Amino acid sequence: MSIVTSRELNHDVSAVKRAAARGPVVITDHGRPSHVLLTFADYERLTGTDTSLGEAFVVPDEIELEPVRPEGSTREIDW
């Protein structure tokens, strides 16, 4: 596992992406781990999904929403 600072990431993104191809890269902010960069294949392996990136962001056509009126509110909700 590689460790890079945010500054190093900003300075050479390509190098950090190449490092992520070899394994997870921990990105630090002010000396503390803040993010982990890994390949999408590694992400799928860790999460146990084989969903494509496009499928991961599909929003269903209909989302059920039950409006809740705040207690004491008399204002009508216009849907």
N, C-alpha and C positions, 0 to 999 in steps of 0.2 A: 504494500500500500504506500502510495506517495503522499507527501504533504507539501502543499504550496501555499504561499500567502496570497491574499487578494491582489496585491500589487503585482506579484509574479504572474497570476492569471491574466490580469489586464494587459500586462506587457507582452505575453506570448501565449495567446489562447491555443494556437495550433499545437504547441509543444505539450500543453496540459491535456489536450484532447488525445494526443498520441500516447501520453502516459496512462490515460484512462482506458485505452485499448488493452493495456497490459494488466490493469487492475484498478480498483477504486482509488480516487484521488481526494484526499481531505483538503479542503480549502479553509484557511484560517483568517480570522479578522482579529486584529490586535492580540495575536498570540493564542487565540482560542478557536477550536474547531467550530465552523459555522455551517458548512455545506459539504456534501460529498458528490463528486462527479463520477458517473459510471456510464458505460455504454447502455443503450436501450436493451440489447440482448441480455446483459447482466441484470438490468432492472426486471425484465420479464422472468428471468430465472429466479430472482429473489422473491418476486411477488406471486410466482406460480401462475402467471397469465400468459396467454399467447395471443393477446389482442393486439391488433396493429395499432400504430400510433393514431391513425385516422379514426379507427373505431373507438378508441379511448375517449375521443372528444365529441362523439355524436350525442346530441341531446334528443330525447324522445319528443315526438310531435305533440303529445299532450302530457302535461304535468298536473296531477291532482293537487288542488290547493283548497284547503278549508279555511276561509277567512274567519278570523276570531276578532270579535268586537271587544275592545278594551272595556273593562268593567266601568260602568258609569257613563259610557259614551252613548250619545243619542244621535250622532251624525251618521247619515246613510253612507254606505260604501258604494261607489259607482264603478262597476266592473265593465 
